[in-house]
Amino acid sequence: MSDSDPVSIPITGTLDLHTFRPGDAKELVPEYLAACRERGILQVRIIHGKGTGALLRTIRSLLSRLPEVTSFRAAGEDGGGWGATIVTLLPASASSPSKPDETGAEG
């Protein structure tokens, strides 16, 4: 198997990014969240680790731009603390509201 071959990820509601390159997260996370929504999994735990916080910032920035994400927060201490993020999603049957752009205007 080469680095370019697709990897099958079980859709369980927990995505552990430790096994992926940081650059893969921007494509992987939205795809994983979409697969969770299709299966009715509306609360997802993304494990990004604590490290320097760079991946945490990348993930949270990405989540803030996804219309299907209703909220996200650091996991509780029993779920990884600030090394993981809990994401709440809209049901797949719900329409995604538009998120305001950085100026506050609807976009």
MDAnalysis code that builds the backbone (N, CA, C; Angstrom):
import MDAnalysis as mda
import numpy as np

u = mda.Universe.empty(321, n_residues=107, atom_resindex=np.repeat(np.arange(107), 3), trajectory=True)
u.add_TopologyAttr("name", ["N", "CA", "C"] * 107)
u.add_TopologyAttr("resid", np.arange(1, 108))
u.add_TopologyAttr("resname", ["MET", "SER", "ASP", "SER", "ASP", "PRO", "VAL", "SER", "ILE", "PRO", "ILE", "THR", "GLY", "THR", "LEU", "ASP", "LEU", "HIS", "THR", "PHE", "ARG", "PRO", "GLY", "ASP", "ALA", "LYS", "GLU", "LEU", "VAL", "PRO", "GLU", "TYR", "LEU", "ALA", "ALA", "CYS", "ARG", "GLU", "ARG", "GLY", "ILE", "LEU", "GLN", "VAL", "ARG", "ILE", "ILE", "HIS", "GLY", "LYS", "GLY", "THR", "GLY", "ALA", "LEU", "LEU", "ARG", "THR", "ILE", "ARG", "SER", "LEU", "LEU", "SER", "ARG", "LEU", "PRO", "GLU", "VAL", "THR", "SER", "PHE", "ARG", "ALA", "ALA", "GLY", "GLU", "ASP", "GLY", "GLY", "GLY", "TRP", "GLY", "ALA", "THR", "ILE", "VAL", "THR", "LEU", "LEU", "PRO", "ALA", "SER", "ALA", "SER", "SER", "PRO", "SER", "LYS", "PRO", "ASP", "GLU", "THR", "GLY", "ALA", "GLU", "GLY"])
u.atoms.positions = np.array([
    [0.847, -1.170, 0.000],
    [0.000, 0.000, 0.000],
    [0.893, 1.235, 0.000],
    [0.635, 2.170, -0.892],
    [1.446, 3.382, -0.965],
    [0.792, 4.497, -0.164],
    [1.523, 5.620, 0.032],
    [0.997, 6.756, 0.773],
    [-0.210, 7.381, 0.088],
    [-0.371, 7.169, -1.221],
    [-1.480, 7.781, -1.947],
    [-2.729, 6.907, -1.965],
    [-2.637, 5.664, -1.477],
    [-3.800, 4.791, -1.451],
    [-4.786, 5.264, -0.397],
    [-6.092, 5.212, -0.706],
    [-7.086, 5.612, 0.295],
    [-7.062, 4.668, 1.489],
    [-7.357, 5.230, 2.654],
    [-7.392, 4.450, 3.876],
    [-8.839, 4.358, 4.322],
    [-9.276, 3.155, 4.661],
    [-10.633, 2.968, 5.151],
    [-10.650, 3.272, 6.643],
    [-11.530, 4.191, 7.033],
    [-11.633, 4.590, 8.435],
    [-12.991, 4.147, 8.954],
    [-13.017, 3.419, 10.079],
    [-14.319, 3.058, 10.636],
    [-15.061, 4.313, 11.104],
    [-16.336, 4.392, 10.797],
    [-17.152, 5.548, 11.169],
    [-17.824, 5.215, 12.500],
    [-17.172, 5.590, 13.584],
    [-17.636, 5.246, 14.930],
    [-18.005, 6.458, 15.765],
    [-17.715, 7.652, 15.258],
    [-17.945, 8.860, 16.039],
    [-16.691, 9.355, 16.731],
    [-15.572, 8.652, 16.543],
    [-14.284, 9.088, 17.074],
    [-13.267, 9.047, 15.942],
    [-12.650, 10.186, 15.686],
    [-11.622, 10.284, 14.648],
    [-10.302, 10.617, 15.319],
    [-9.359, 9.678, 15.272],
    [-8.038, 9.879, 15.873],
    [-7.073, 10.319, 14.781],
    [-6.652, 11.575, 14.849],
    [-5.778, 12.130, 13.819],
    [-4.303, 11.801, 14.032],
    [-3.971, 11.090, 15.095],
    [-2.572, 10.729, 15.345],
    [-1.968, 9.923, 14.202],
    [-2.784, 9.170, 13.501],
    [-2.264, 8.292, 12.450],
    [-2.198, 8.963, 11.083],
    [-2.534, 10.243, 11.014],
    [-2.551, 10.964, 9.741],
    [-1.576, 12.125, 9.763],
    [-1.151, 12.530, 8.577],
    [-0.311, 13.726, 8.469],
    [-1.177, 14.949, 8.764],
    [-0.631, 15.968, 9.440],
    [-1.426, 17.159, 9.752],
    [-2.064, 17.794, 8.518],
    [-1.388, 17.755, 7.383],
    [-1.932, 18.342, 6.164],
    [-3.164, 17.629, 5.636],
    [-3.385, 16.396, 6.076],
    [-4.545, 15.626, 5.619],
    [-5.835, 16.038, 6.323],
    [-5.728, 16.723, 7.450],
    [-6.900, 17.017, 8.281],
    [-7.934, 17.874, 7.563],
    [-7.495, 18.832, 6.752],
    [-8.441, 19.752, 6.102],
    [-9.388, 19.036, 5.155],
    [-8.958, 17.939, 4.586],
    [-9.817, 17.153, 3.700],
    [-10.512, 16.032, 4.468],
    [-9.790, 15.423, 5.381],
    [-10.295, 14.262, 6.111],
    [-11.443, 14.608, 7.049],
    [-11.309, 15.679, 7.819],
    [-12.315, 16.001, 8.833],
    [-13.695, 16.248, 8.218],
    [-13.839, 17.109, 7.197],
    [-15.179, 17.291, 6.615],
    [-15.767, 16.001, 6.047],
    [-14.936, 15.170, 5.423],
    [-15.417, 13.901, 4.878],
    [-15.900, 12.973, 5.996],
    [-15.139, 12.920, 7.081],
    [-15.514, 12.062, 8.207],
    [-16.810, 12.558, 8.845],
    [-16.937, 13.873, 9.038],
    [-18.155, 14.424, 9.635],
    [-19.364, 14.151, 8.751],
    [-19.200, 14.243, 7.432],
    [-20.302, 13.942, 6.513],
    [-20.722, 12.479, 6.640],
    [-19.756, 11.579, 6.750],
    [-20.065, 10.160, 6.893],
    [-20.787, 9.904, 8.220],
    [-20.390, 10.600, 9.267],
    [-21.072, 10.459, 10.561],
    [-22.517, 10.924, 10.451],
    [-22.741, 12.065, 9.816],
    [-24.108, 12.585, 9.654],
    [-24.978, 11.605, 8.884],
    [-24.426, 11.006, 7.829],
    [-25.181, 10.034, 7.033],
    [-25.621, 8.846, 7.877],
    [-24.848, 8.521, 8.899],
    [-25.151, 7.385, 9.768],
    [-25.909, 7.803, 11.032],
    [-26.248, 9.080, 11.138],
    [-26.990, 9.558, 12.305],
    [-26.126, 9.797, 13.530],
    [-24.806, 9.819, 13.359],
    [-23.888, 10.115, 14.473],
    [-23.721, 11.629, 14.506],
    [-24.293, 12.270, 15.520],
    [-24.317, 13.724, 15.559],
    [-23.386, 14.328, 16.613],
    [-22.728, 13.479, 17.378],
    [-21.695, 13.966, 18.287],
    [-20.424, 13.176, 17.987],
    [-19.376, 13.898, 17.643],
    [-18.128, 13.291, 17.181],
    [-16.979, 13.803, 18.042],
    [-16.073, 12.896, 18.379],
    [-14.862, 13.282, 19.108],
    [-13.696, 13.215, 18.135],
    [-13.011, 14.339, 17.963],
    [-11.820, 14.399, 17.118],
    [-10.616, 14.479, 18.045],
    [-9.754, 13.476, 17.958],
    [-8.554, 13.442, 18.792],
    [-7.407, 14.017, 17.980],
    [-6.897, 15.152, 18.411],
    [-5.808, 15.816, 17.699],
    [-4.539, 15.849, 18.530],
    [-4.615, 15.498, 19.786],
    [-3.454, 15.523, 20.663],
    [-3.203, 16.929, 21.202],
    [-2.331, 16.997, 22.172],
    [-2.037, 18.286, 22.808],
    [-0.862, 18.966, 22.131],
    [0.265, 18.339, 22.050],
    [1.423, 18.865, 21.312],
    [1.606, 20.359, 21.455],
    [1.858, 21.028, 20.336],
    [2.083, 22.473, 20.339],
    [0.776, 23.252, 20.216],
    [-0.301, 22.574, 19.890],
    [-1.593, 23.231, 19.707],
    [-1.866, 23.643, 18.270],
    [-0.915, 23.403, 17.364],
    [-1.095, 23.813, 15.963],
    [-2.245, 23.052, 15.312],
    [-2.308, 21.734, 15.511],
    [-3.385, 20.949, 14.903],
    [-4.722, 21.308, 15.548],
    [-4.737, 21.550, 16.837],
    [-5.946, 22.003, 17.524],
    [-6.477, 23.279, 16.869],
    [-5.619, 24.248, 16.646],
    [-6.041, 25.504, 16.019],
    [-6.546, 25.279, 14.594],
    [-5.874, 24.409, 13.857],
    [-6.306, 24.095, 12.488],
    [-7.694, 23.468, 12.496],
    [-7.909, 22.496, 13.369],
    [-9.189, 21.791, 13.441],
    [-10.302, 22.750, 13.839],
    [-10.058, 23.559, 14.848],
    [-11.118, 24.475, 15.308],
    [-11.414, 25.554, 14.274],
    [-10.409, 26.014, 13.569],
    [-10.649, 26.982, 12.499],
    [-11.503, 26.352, 11.406],
    [-11.175, 25.127, 11.042],
    [-11.940, 24.398, 10.033],
    [-13.383, 24.197, 10.487],
    [-13.575, 23.751, 11.718],
    [-14.920, 23.497, 12.239],
    [-15.769, 24.760, 12.240],
    [-15.150, 25.895, 12.524],
    [-15.901, 27.149, 12.592],
    [-16.453, 27.561, 11.223],
    [-15.915, 26.989, 10.156],
    [-16.361, 27.323, 8.801],
    [-17.322, 26.296, 8.203],
    [-17.574, 25.209, 8.905],
    [-18.441, 24.160, 8.362],
    [-19.889, 24.394, 8.801],
    [-20.796, 24.604, 7.856],
    [-22.178, 24.907, 8.227],
    [-22.896, 23.769, 8.946],
    [-22.447, 22.532, 8.770],
    [-23.102, 21.403, 9.426],
    [-22.703, 21.254, 10.894],
    [-21.712, 22.029, 11.346],
    [-21.257, 21.992, 12.739],
    [-22.056, 23.023, 13.528],
    [-22.794, 22.548, 14.540],
    [-23.569, 23.482, 15.359],
    [-22.752, 23.996, 16.533],
    [-21.824, 23.187, 17.041],
    [-20.960, 23.625, 18.135],
    [-19.769, 22.684, 18.259],
    [-18.745, 23.167, 18.963],
    [-17.602, 22.322, 19.292],
    [-16.967, 22.865, 20.557],
    [-16.305, 21.959, 21.303],
    [-15.697, 22.326, 22.580],
    [-14.608, 21.320, 22.918],
    [-13.764, 21.680, 23.864],
    [-12.761, 20.738, 24.345],
    [-13.480, 19.577, 25.028],
    [-12.921, 18.396, 24.879],
    [-13.492, 17.222, 25.533],
    [-13.282, 17.340, 27.041],
    [-14.097, 16.634, 27.802],
    [-13.877, 16.554, 29.242],
    [-12.591, 15.793, 29.522],
    [-12.123, 15.864, 30.741],
    [-10.868, 15.182, 31.102],
    [-10.923, 13.681, 30.814],
    [-12.087, 13.071, 30.953],
    [-12.211, 11.634, 30.676],
    [-12.224, 11.331, 29.179],
    [-12.344, 12.374, 28.337],
    [-12.381, 12.177, 26.890],
    [-11.181, 12.760, 26.169],
    [-10.142, 13.126, 26.922],
    [-8.932, 13.641, 26.295],
    [-8.620, 15.092, 26.610],
    [-9.514, 15.762, 27.355],
    [-9.257, 17.162, 27.701],
    [-9.048, 18.004, 26.457],
    [-8.098, 18.932, 26.512],
    [-7.885, 19.801, 25.352],
    [-7.119, 19.110, 24.231],
    [-6.841, 17.815, 24.374],
    [-6.246, 17.026, 23.296],
    [-7.289, 16.441, 22.354],
    [-8.560, 16.734, 22.631],
    [-9.651, 16.254, 21.774],
    [-10.737, 17.320, 21.729],
    [-11.484, 17.330, 20.645],
    [-12.576, 18.279, 20.469],
    [-13.864, 17.510, 20.227],
    [-14.908, 17.892, 20.957],
    [-16.244, 17.307, 20.777],
    [-17.015, 18.205, 19.820],
    [-17.550, 17.606, 18.769],
    [-18.264, 18.340, 17.723],
    [-19.718, 17.887, 17.717],
    [-20.635, 18.856, 17.658],
    [-22.057, 18.549, 17.518],
    [-22.480, 18.953, 16.109],
    [-23.165, 18.023, 15.433],
    [-23.541, 18.205, 14.034],
    [-25.049, 18.329, 13.864],
    [-25.445, 19.019, 12.809],
    [-26.845, 19.023, 12.401],
    [-27.185, 17.652, 11.837],
    [-28.429, 17.187, 11.997],
    [-28.826, 15.942, 11.332],
    [-28.712, 16.105, 9.821],
    [-28.447, 15.026, 9.125],
    [-28.298, 15.072, 7.668],
    [-29.568, 15.580, 7.002],
    [-30.717, 15.353, 7.612],
    [-31.979, 15.796, 7.026],
    [-32.210, 17.292, 7.203],
    [-31.467, 17.926, 8.118],
    [-31.625, 19.364, 8.347],
    [-30.815, 20.130, 7.319],
    [-31.347, 21.258, 6.898],
    [-30.566, 22.088, 5.976],
    [-29.509, 22.810, 6.777],
    [-28.373, 23.027, 6.178],
    [-27.261, 23.693, 6.852],
    [-27.439, 25.201, 6.757],
    [-27.480, 25.896, 7.906],
    [-27.586, 27.351, 7.849],
    [-26.282, 27.941, 7.344],
    [-26.372, 29.107, 6.724],
    [-25.125, 29.742, 6.287],
    [-24.434, 30.337, 7.499],
    [-23.125, 30.251, 7.507],
    [-22.338, 30.836, 8.588],
    [-21.954, 32.241, 8.176],
    [-21.954, 33.195, 9.120],
    [-21.528, 34.540, 8.763],
    [-20.049, 34.550, 8.416],
    [-19.666, 35.428, 7.499],
    [-18.251, 35.528, 7.190],
    [-17.577, 36.349, 8.288],
    [-16.289, 36.634, 8.128],
    [-15.549, 37.297, 9.197],
    [-16.045, 38.711, 9.480],
    [-16.735, 39.338, 8.551],
    [-17.230, 40.688, 8.785],
    [-18.596, 40.681, 9.455],
    [-19.172, 39.501, 9.611],
    [-20.480, 39.390, 10.236],
    [-21.625, 39.390, 9.246],
    [-21.336, 39.631, 7.971],
    [-22.371, 39.602, 6.947],
    [-22.664, 38.176, 6.559],
    [-23.882, 37.888, 6.214],
    [-24.223, 36.551, 5.758],
    [-23.505, 36.255, 4.450],
    [-22.964, 35.043, 4.339],
    [-22.234, 34.770, 3.107],
    [-22.381, 33.434, 2.683],
])
